């Protein structure tokens, strides 16, 4: 069984050690593995090289399409497990793209890594099958708002949001660009009974100036709604670069 991964450079899978930059585990040392492919197309996505391949006409603000062969690599789960273990971290963050599109291969991978604490970053449009779910310690669910450009019927599936709402392992991380986006978040929280204490607002942006500017108006909105705020620590530390 094989996994399709994103690359840092052609032929080199995006598997690396760093600190978590977002959400409830921010600052925690971990190994990241970035999988390729996504079922959504966010106009502001900062990892478009995982899905916006040549021939894909879905809009993205960067306007760039990527060569699939240079930005994807396929490895069997044993080879991926060896790379993860060699980095020596106790926490594994699986991101994408949308990782749960590769659930069978992920299940096989995690069975080779039984002692790791596992986080999965997901857009919340699907759920893990039982074989995979039992291996996951934390879901970082990032439902996509209107400004992502995704139709709500694809991005905001009520039964999926309700399922994650009832799972204490799930935290909700909303990317926001304007105060109006926070109103949309509040409406979703009410509609799907999302626990406010597990809701994070994170500014959209790929440079420190943009993030800091948006955080200034995000703080009072977090206070008003009882939501938590997430920075993007890796952007401040390393910039908008792969493998960080």
C-alpha positions as CSV (number, residue, x, y, z in Angstrom):
1,X,0.0,0.0,0.0
2,X,1.4,3.4,-0.9
3,X,1.0,7.0,0.1
4,X,1.0,10.0,-2.3
5,X,3.1,12.8,-0.6
6,X,3.9,16.3,-1.5
7,X,7.5,17.2,-2.1
8,X,9.9,19.8,-0.8
9,X,12.0,19.5,-4.0
10,X,11.5,17.0,-6.8
11,X,11.9,13.5,-5.6
12,X,12.1,14.5,-1.9
13,X,9.0,13.9,0.2
14,X,7.8,16.6,2.6
15,X,8.5,14.9,5.9
16,X,10.3,17.1,8.4
17,X,10.7,17.9,12.1
18,X,9.7,21.3,13.4
19,X,7.3,22.8,16.0
20,X,3.6,22.9,15.5
21,X,2.7,26.4,14.2
22,X,-1.1,26.5,14.6
23,X,-4.0,25.4,16.8
24,X,-4.1,23.8,20.2
25,X,-0.6,22.2,20.0
26,X,1.3,25.3,18.9
27,X,4.9,25.1,19.9
28,X,5.0,21.3,20.3
29,X,7.9,19.5,18.7
30,X,6.7,17.1,16.1
31,X,7.3,15.4,12.8
32,X,5.2,16.6,9.9
33,X,4.1,14.6,6.9
34,X,2.3,16.4,4.1
35,X,0.2,14.3,1.8
36,X,-0.8,15.4,-1.7
37,X,-4.4,15.9,-3.2
38,X,-7.4,17.7,-1.9
39,X,-11.1,17.5,-2.6
40,X,-11.5,21.3,-2.0
41,X,-9.9,24.3,-3.8
42,X,-9.4,27.3,-1.4
43,X,-8.6,30.4,-3.4
44,X,-6.0,31.5,-0.7
45,X,-4.5,28.0,-0.1
46,X,-0.8,28.3,0.9
47,X,-0.1,24.7,-0.2
48,X,-1.6,24.8,-3.7
49,X,1.3,22.6,-4.9
50,X,-0.6,19.7,-3.3
51,X,-3.6,20.0,-5.6
52,X,-3.5,22.9,-8.2
53,X,-1.8,20.9,-10.9
54,X,-1.5,21.7,-14.6
55,X,-4.9,21.4,-16.2
56,X,-6.8,22.2,-13.0
57,X,-8.9,25.2,-13.8
58,X,-10.3,25.8,-10.3
59,X,-9.4,29.4,-9.2
60,X,-6.4,30.2,-7.0
61,X,-5.2,33.7,-6.3
62,X,-1.6,32.9,-7.1
63,X,-2.6,31.8,-10.6
64,X,0.2,29.2,-10.7
65,X,-0.3,25.6,-11.6
66,X,2.2,23.0,-10.6
67,X,3.7,20.0,-12.5
68,X,2.3,16.9,-10.8
69,X,5.4,14.8,-11.4
70,X,7.7,17.3,-9.7
71,X,5.3,18.0,-6.7
72,X,4.1,14.4,-5.9
73,X,6.0,11.3,-4.9
74,X,4.6,7.9,-4.1
75,X,6.2,5.8,-1.3
76,X,5.1,2.6,0.5
77,X,4.1,3.0,4.1
78,X,7.2,1.1,5.4
79,X,9.5,3.7,3.7
80,X,7.5,6.6,5.1
81,X,7.5,5.0,8.6
82,X,11.3,4.7,8.5
83,X,11.7,8.4,7.6
84,X,9.4,9.4,10.4
85,X,11.1,7.3,13.0
86,X,14.5,8.6,11.9
87,X,13.5,12.1,12.9
88,X,13.0,11.0,16.5
89,X,9.9,13.0,17.5
90,X,7.1,11.6,19.6
91,X,4.3,13.6,18.0
92,X,3.2,13.2,14.3
93,X,1.2,15.8,12.4
94,X,-0.4,14.5,9.2
95,X,-1.4,17.3,6.9
96,X,-2.1,18.0,3.3
97,X,-4.0,18.6,1.0
98,X,-6.7,16.5,2.6
99,X,-5.1,13.5,4.4
100,X,-8.3,11.5,5.0
101,X,-8.5,11.0,1.2
102,X,-5.8,8.4,1.8
103,X,-7.3,6.7,4.8
104,X,-6.4,3.0,3.9
105,X,-2.7,3.8,3.4
106,X,-2.7,6.0,6.5
107,X,-4.1,3.2,8.6
108,X,-1.3,0.9,7.4
109,X,1.3,3.6,8.2
110,X,0.1,4.3,11.7
111,X,0.0,0.6,12.6
112,X,3.8,0.8,12.1
113,X,4.0,3.7,14.5
114,X,2.0,2.7,17.5
115,X,3.8,4.7,20.1
116,X,3.4,8.2,18.5
117,X,0.8,10.8,19.4
118,X,-1.0,11.6,16.1
119,X,-2.7,14.8,14.9
120,X,-4.6,14.9,11.7
121,X,-5.3,18.2,9.9
122,X,-8.5,17.9,7.9
123,X,-11.0,20.2,6.2
124,X,-13.9,18.3,7.9
125,X,-15.7,17.1,4.8
126,X,-15.0,13.4,5.6
127,X,-14.4,11.2,8.6
128,X,-11.8,8.5,9.3
129,X,-12.8,4.8,9.1
130,X,-12.6,2.9,12.3
131,X,-9.2,1.3,11.5
132,X,-7.7,4.8,11.2
133,X,-9.8,6.6,13.7
134,X,-8.5,4.4,16.6
135,X,-5.0,5.6,15.9
136,X,-5.7,9.4,16.0
137,X,-5.3,11.4,19.2
138,X,-6.3,14.8,17.8
139,X,-8.3,16.2,14.9
140,X,-7.5,19.7,13.8
141,X,-10.7,20.4,11.7
142,X,-10.6,23.5,9.5
143,X,-14.0,24.1,7.9
144,X,-13.9,26.4,4.9
145,X,-15.8,29.7,4.9
146,X,-17.4,31.5,2.0
147,X,-14.2,33.5,1.3
148,X,-12.4,30.2,0.5
149,X,-14.4,30.0,-2.8
150,X,-15.7,26.6,-2.1
151,X,-19.5,25.9,-2.4
152,X,-21.0,25.4,1.1
153,X,-22.6,22.1,-0.1
154,X,-19.1,20.7,-0.6
155,X,-17.2,22.4,2.2
156,X,-19.7,22.5,5.1
157,X,-21.4,19.2,5.4
158,X,-23.8,19.3,8.4
159,X,-23.5,15.6,9.4
160,X,-19.7,15.8,9.3
161,X,-19.6,18.9,11.4
162,X,-22.0,17.4,13.9
163,X,-19.9,14.3,14.1
164,X,-16.7,16.3,14.9
165,X,-18.6,18.5,17.3
166,X,-19.3,15.4,19.5
167,X,-15.7,14.2,19.4
168,X,-13.7,15.6,22.2
169,X,-10.5,15.0,20.2
170,X,-11.6,17.5,17.6
171,X,-10.7,21.2,17.6
172,X,-12.0,23.7,15.0
173,X,-9.7,26.1,13.3
174,X,-11.3,28.7,11.1
175,X,-9.3,30.8,8.7
176,X,-10.6,34.4,8.8
177,X,-9.7,37.4,6.6
178,X,-12.3,40.0,7.7
179,X,-14.5,40.6,10.7
180,X,-17.5,39.5,8.6
181,X,-15.9,36.0,8.5
182,X,-16.2,35.8,12.3
183,X,-19.9,36.4,12.0
184,X,-20.0,33.4,9.7
185,X,-18.1,31.3,12.2
186,X,-20.5,32.3,15.0
187,X,-23.4,31.2,12.9
188,X,-21.8,27.8,12.2
189,X,-21.0,27.3,15.8
190,X,-24.6,27.8,16.7
191,X,-26.0,25.8,13.9
192,X,-23.8,22.7,14.5
193,X,-23.3,23.0,18.3
194,X,-19.6,23.4,18.1
195,X,-18.1,23.9,21.6
196,X,-16.7,27.4,21.7
197,X,-13.8,26.4,23.9
198,X,-12.6,24.2,21.0
199,X,-12.9,26.9,18.3
200,X,-9.9,28.8,17.1
201,X,-9.8,31.9,14.9
202,X,-6.7,32.1,12.8
203,X,-5.8,35.0,10.5
204,X,-5.4,34.3,6.8
205,X,-1.9,35.4,5.7
206,X,1.5,34.2,4.6
207,X,3.6,37.1,6.0
208,X,4.1,38.4,9.6
209,X,2.7,41.9,8.8
210,X,-0.6,40.6,7.5
211,X,-1.0,38.2,10.4
212,X,-0.2,40.8,13.1
213,X,-2.5,43.4,11.5
214,X,-5.4,41.0,11.4
215,X,-4.7,39.7,15.0
216,X,-5.3,43.2,16.3
217,X,-9.0,43.1,15.4
218,X,-9.3,39.3,16.1
219,X,-8.4,39.7,19.8
220,X,-11.6,41.6,20.7
221,X,-13.7,39.3,18.6
222,X,-12.3,36.3,20.4
223,X,-13.2,38.0,23.7
224,X,-16.7,38.7,22.5
225,X,-17.4,35.2,21.4
226,X,-15.3,33.1,23.8
227,X,-13.2,31.7,20.9
228,X,-9.5,31.1,21.1
229,X,-7.0,32.7,18.7
230,X,-4.3,30.9,16.8
231,X,-1.2,32.5,15.4
232,X,0.8,31.0,12.5
233,X,4.1,30.6,14.3
234,X,5.9,28.9,11.4
235,X,5.3,32.0,9.2
236,X,7.0,34.3,11.7
237,X,9.9,31.8,12.1
238,X,10.5,30.6,8.6
239,X,8.3,32.5,6.2
240,X,6.0,30.9,3.6
241,X,8.3,28.0,2.7
242,X,7.9,24.2,2.3
243,X,9.3,21.8,4.9
244,X,8.9,24.2,7.9
